[in-house]
Amino acid sequence: SDYQRVRDDLCASLEEIGDPESGKAIVARAWRREELYQGPATCDAPDIILELALVGGYSYTCLPTGSAPAGATVRRMSRADLRGGKIAGMPGSHRPSGMFIYTGAEAGRRTGLRIEDLGATVLAHCGVSAAGLDGVAIGSVAADEPAVPSGSSGAVPYSGAEEAELEERLSALGYL
């Protein structure tokens, strides 16, 4: 019953955490999921999404709790932290803005594109409907006739069973 209050308090506390060396904020913003996501799967997103602060163009990073000395919440990374893959080393970090490169017939510098538009555009290029997705196809593929790669017959390269398996996998990942 206190979900909103507890989450708001936690967001405020996270945004107050400072780097012990510089005193600067580590968390630029603690976002509530509904501030970033829309649609029927929003409830599956994390309750709070952290936007880590940038220092000299680089982001802080989050490592698994077990990799830090007992009681340490903020520490300088060791060389061992910098190597290894998922869980074993430094993970990547995301930014709210980025580049979306599209070389279609209507390519050019555009603003207002969203990451959701990428999926809809790829589906349109494959001749698949993007109905029900948040994004919209961009460029010439947004026209009534979907683009079909040159030299292609337009046939779907999957059997019915393969297509059903692909749909099941994409659904399990939350894409459908």
C-alpha positions as CSV (number, residue, x, y, z in Angstrom):
1,S,0.0,0.0,0.0
2,D,3.0,2.3,0.4
3,Y,4.5,1.4,-3.0
4,Q,4.5,5.0,-4.4
5,R,5.8,6.6,-1.3
6,V,8.6,4.0,-0.8
7,R,9.6,4.2,-4.4
8,D,9.7,8.0,-4.3
9,D,11.8,8.0,-1.1
10,L,14.1,5.4,-2.6
11,C,14.5,7.5,-5.8
12,A,15.3,10.6,-3.8
13,S,17.9,8.7,-1.7
14,L,19.6,7.3,-4.8
15,E,19.9,10.7,-6.3
16,E,21.7,11.9,-3.1
17,I,24.5,9.3,-3.2
18,G,27.8,11.1,-3.8
19,D,31.2,9.9,-4.9
20,P,33.4,9.8,-1.9
21,E,36.4,11.3,-3.8
22,S,34.7,14.1,-5.6
23,G,31.4,14.6,-3.7
24,K,29.5,14.7,-7.1
25,A,26.3,12.8,-7.6
26,I,26.7,9.2,-8.8
27,V,23.0,8.9,-9.9
28,A,22.0,11.6,-12.4
29,R,18.4,10.6,-12.2
30,A,16.3,7.7,-10.7
31,W,13.4,7.2,-13.2
32,R,10.1,5.6,-12.4
33,R,9.3,3.0,-15.0
34,E,6.2,4.7,-16.3
35,E,8.3,7.9,-17.0
36,L,10.3,5.9,-19.6
37,Y,8.0,3.2,-20.9
38,Q,4.6,2.9,-22.3
39,G,2.4,0.0,-23.4
40,P,1.1,-3.2,-22.0
41,A,4.6,-4.6,-20.9
42,T,5.4,-1.5,-18.7
43,C,4.5,-3.5,-15.6
44,D,7.3,-5.9,-16.5
45,A,10.0,-3.2,-16.4
46,P,12.1,-2.5,-13.3
47,D,10.3,-0.2,-10.8
48,I,13.3,2.2,-10.9
49,I,15.8,2.7,-13.7
50,L,19.1,4.5,-12.8
51,E,20.7,7.0,-15.1
52,L,24.2,7.2,-13.9
53,A,26.1,10.5,-13.9
54,L,28.8,11.2,-16.3
55,V,32.3,12.2,-15.2
56,G,34.6,13.5,-17.9
57,G,32.4,11.8,-20.5
58,Y,32.5,8.5,-18.7
59,S,29.7,6.9,-16.7
60,Y,29.8,5.3,-13.3
61,T,29.0,1.6,-13.6
62,C,27.2,-0.9,-11.4
63,L,28.9,-4.2,-10.5
64,P,27.5,-7.2,-8.8
65,T,27.3,-6.7,-5.0
66,G,29.6,-9.7,-4.3
67,S,32.5,-8.0,-6.2
68,A,32.9,-5.2,-3.6
69,P,34.5,-5.4,-0.2
70,A,32.0,-5.8,2.6
71,G,30.3,-2.5,3.3
72,A,31.6,-0.7,0.2
73,T,28.9,0.9,-1.9
74,V,31.2,3.0,-4.0
75,R,34.8,2.1,-4.9
76,R,37.4,2.6,-7.7
77,M,37.3,-0.4,-10.0
78,S,40.3,-2.8,-10.1
79,R,41.9,-4.1,-13.2
80,A,40.1,-7.4,-12.7
81,D,36.8,-5.5,-12.8
82,L,37.6,-4.2,-16.3
83,R,37.9,-7.6,-18.0
84,G,35.5,-10.4,-18.3
85,G,32.0,-10.5,-19.7
86,K,28.6,-10.4,-18.1
87,I,28.7,-10.7,-14.4
88,A,32.4,-11.3,-14.4
89,G,33.4,-7.8,-15.4
90,M,32.4,-4.3,-16.3
91,P,28.9,-4.1,-17.9
92,G,28.0,-1.6,-20.5
93,S,25.9,1.5,-19.8
94,H,23.2,3.1,-21.8
95,R,22.5,6.7,-22.8
96,P,19.1,8.3,-23.4
97,S,20.2,9.8,-26.7
98,G,22.2,8.1,-29.5
99,M,22.5,7.7,-33.2
100,F,20.0,5.9,-35.4
101,I,21.6,5.4,-38.9
102,Y,19.2,4.7,-41.7
103,T,20.2,4.8,-45.4
104,G,16.8,4.4,-47.0
105,A,15.5,6.5,-49.9
106,E,14.4,9.2,-47.6
107,A,17.6,9.2,-45.5
108,G,18.9,12.4,-44.1
109,R,19.4,14.1,-40.8
110,R,16.2,13.8,-38.9
111,T,15.1,14.3,-35.3
112,G,12.3,12.8,-33.3
113,L,13.2,9.2,-34.1
114,R,12.8,6.7,-31.3
115,I,14.4,3.3,-30.6
116,E,11.0,1.8,-31.1
117,D,11.0,3.0,-34.7
118,L,14.0,0.7,-35.5
119,G,12.0,-2.5,-34.9
120,A,9.0,-1.2,-37.0
121,T,11.4,-0.2,-39.8
122,V,13.1,-3.5,-39.9
123,L,9.8,-5.3,-40.0
124,A,8.6,-3.1,-42.8
125,H,11.7,-3.9,-44.8
126,C,10.9,-7.6,-44.3
127,G,7.3,-7.1,-45.4
128,V,6.0,-7.9,-41.9
129,S,3.3,-5.8,-40.2
130,A,4.3,-3.8,-37.2
131,A,0.7,-3.5,-36.0
132,G,0.6,-3.4,-32.2
133,L,4.2,-2.1,-31.8
134,D,5.0,1.3,-30.3
135,G,7.3,2.3,-33.2
136,V,6.5,3.4,-36.7
137,A,8.4,2.6,-39.9
138,I,10.5,5.4,-41.2
139,G,11.6,6.4,-44.7
140,S,10.3,4.8,-47.9
141,V,9.3,1.6,-46.2
142,A,6.5,3.5,-44.4
143,A,4.7,3.5,-47.8
144,D,1.9,1.0,-48.6
145,E,4.3,-1.5,-50.3
146,P,6.9,-3.0,-48.1
147,A,10.5,-3.1,-49.3
148,V,11.8,-6.5,-50.5
149,P,15.6,-7.0,-50.8
150,S,16.8,-7.1,-54.4
151,G,17.1,-10.7,-55.8
152,S,14.5,-11.9,-53.3
153,S,11.3,-13.6,-54.3
154,G,9.5,-12.1,-51.3
155,A,8.9,-15.5,-49.8
156,V,9.3,-16.0,-46.1
157,P,12.5,-18.1,-45.5
158,Y,10.9,-20.0,-42.6
159,S,8.6,-23.0,-42.5
160,G,5.4,-22.7,-40.5
161,A,7.0,-24.6,-37.5
162,E,10.2,-22.4,-37.6
163,E,8.1,-19.2,-37.8
164,A,6.0,-20.4,-34.8
165,E,9.2,-21.2,-32.8
166,L,10.6,-17.8,-33.7
167,E,7.4,-16.1,-32.5
168,E,7.5,-18.1,-29.3
169,R,11.1,-17.1,-28.6
170,L,10.4,-13.4,-29.3
171,S,7.3,-13.5,-27.1
172,A,9.3,-15.1,-24.2
173,L,11.8,-12.2,-24.5
174,G,9.0,-9.7,-24.3
175,Y,9.2,-8.4,-27.9
176,L,5.7,-9.6,-28.9
